[in-house]
Amino acid sequence: MKSPQKLQQKLVGLLKHVPTLKLSPLTTAPWSELELKEAAWVVQDYVNGRKDVIETDDPLREWLDEVRFYLADLKSRQ
């Protein structure tokens, strides 16, 4: 299972290649579960708004899948 810090670091790295997607504030402090959910919501909105007809190996989609898996696993442990 990935940690929220690794998911955060991965997203920060991905955002360097997507200048049109802005998340603020992007801090170096570990995000809370709520902040991670909010970041995922913004990324999901961005991904849904793209006009790609064919889903390719999009790193942002992969990141969203990882976040969903992490949050589902976290919920099942509570």
FENRA-V417323 format. One record per run of one state. SS is the DSSP state (A for helix, B for strand, O for the rest). FROM is the first residue (numbers start at 0). TO is the last residue. If there is no record, write none. Layout:
# FENRA-V417323
SS&FROM&TO / SS&FROM&TO
This chain:
# FENRA-V417323
O&0&2 / A&3&14 / O&15&31 / A&32&48 / O&49&57 / A&58&76 / O&77&77
